[in-house]
Amino acid sequence: MKKFGKLLAIAALAMVSYSASAELAPQWEKGTMVGNVNVGFLGGIDFGTTASVDYVLVDEWWKGHFTVGGIVGLSTWKFSSSDKFRYIAASPRCTYGLNITDNFEVHATVSLGVLFSAEKWDDIDGKARKDNHVYSFYEDMIGCRYFFADNLAVMAETGYSDRMPEFRVGISYKF
């Protein structure tokens, strides 16, 4: 949480300093939908991918836009040939975004949902073990999108995510 606070403070300062020196681009209109597909890596997590959808609920809020949507994610964690952990996350998602220019958008997002796990490992005696769990899922991320076409963008997000990649890159499509 400390890390997120620092990242959010840096993003807020960047937004405030930019908005003080230049006029912001028009924000997304209410009803706009944006789909995102990302891949990422994190420490022991070998691979993770997420897909999310954002729907603009409020188009002029604190000079930005407020979206609601959902996110699903899949990640694998492999320590050895016998120790494998797979996670699936599903969660609603809330995002505040700010269009800095017509092509560049920054955003902060929060998700709280559910995480399913399938775990397989060898215990200290070498005996194979399996277990499944359901956990709560939480993530807070900051990110940006650069639209190189009217409705197609590259994006990056970083922050805290529970068993999903904490740094991810991908594409966004604006409907």
Buried (B, 14 or more C-beta within 10 A) or exposed (E): EEEBEEBBEEBEEBBEEBBEEEEBBEBBEBEBBBBBBBEBBBEEBBBBBBBBBBBBBBBEBEEBBBBBBBBBBBBBBBEEEEEBBBBBBBBEBBBBBBBBEEBBBBBBBBBBBEBBBBBBBBEEEEEEEEEEEEBEBBBBBBBBBEBEEEEEBEBBBBBBBBBBBBBBBBEBBBE
